[in-house]
Amino acid sequence: MSERSFEQRVALVTGAGSGIGFAAAQRFAEEGALVALVDQNAEAGQDAASAIRASGGVCEFYHADLGVEQEIIQALNKVVNKFGHVDHLVNNAGTVLVKGIEECSADEWDRVLNVNLRSIFLMTKYSLPSLRISLHATIVNLGSVSSFTAQADTPAYVASKGGALMLSKALALDLARYGIRVNCVCPGITDTPMFRYHVNATADPEHTLRKRIDRVPLARALAPREVADTILYLSSEQSSGITGTSVVVDAGYTAASEWTRNPD
């Protein structure tokens, strides 16, 4: 990718306070984009914005709960008032719930689906007036390896990530008439705060982490920046012919139906 290839373009990244979202915001800023960070964690969002500015990037932080429609609208209005438009939308905000179907309440189910799936619908819906006038418009949604295969005790999360993939395909068809490309990035085990929360919710986090990594052919968790590089690629001119598809970044995790490095 050429240096500063996103010069003066506006990138909006949700869930940008930490993990993959923060890494994506950093990469856009490094390539010259003006970056709008949206997150429900005000402290993390402000810290992320300060870190990007300290590295010479141009960015602003906007607080919003991505599970609440009115807060999404308000944040988008502020972004457009500040930057004038949006060229690249990254729907990264996500949450996880480690509970089986019998323990999961309806409110908890709705919360996961609202943040992980409904927010993609709402962010896209209300960003469209701006994206339609861009000459470089792209949308990248964050799915997961759970968009393709399930995991135990996370039915709400798995349902939301399966929906994120199929919504991406549907939006790619509907928005092609405007020249807007829509794709889905599906990470595997990535060392983020959300992954750590998931692991720490188990009875033996150290054992859980070891067993999860043993199932990864490259024998490691991904760094958020590795996923962010894929997001940047799908937002760039280098992927100009790509829309309506998914890119799996999982260190080989889904390559086999059965795999373990250190079988018991």
Number of C-alpha atoms within 10 A of each C-alpha: 11 7 9 13 15 25 14 16 22 27 28 30 26 30 27 31 27 21 21 29 30 28 23 29 32 25 21 31 27 20 19 19 25 24 29 28 27 31 26 19 16 15 11 17 23 20 14 24 24 17 15 22 15 10 11 12 22 21 24 21 24 23 20 23 19 29 22 15 16 13 16 21 18 13 22 23 15 13 23 15 10 11 17 11 22 27 25 29 25 28 29 28 26 23 19 21 20 18 18 13 13 7 10 16 12 9 9 15 18 15 20 23 24 21 22 29 28 22 24 25 17 19 21 18 11 15 23 18 12 15 22 19 15 19 12 19 24 28 28 25 28 29 31 26 21 21 24 14 12 15 10 9 16 18 20 23 26 25 18 26 27 19 18 28 25 17 21 27 18 13 19 22 15 13 15 13 10 14 16 24 28 29 27 28 26 23 25 21 21 22 15 17 12 16 16 13 15 18 18 14 14 13 9 10 15 12 11 16 18 13 16 17 18 18 21 22 17 14 16 17 17 18 15 20 19 16 25 23 16 19 27 22 13 26 27 17 15 12 12 13 8 15 22 18 16 23 17 21 20 23 19 15 24 19 11 11 7 8 15 16 13 10 8 5
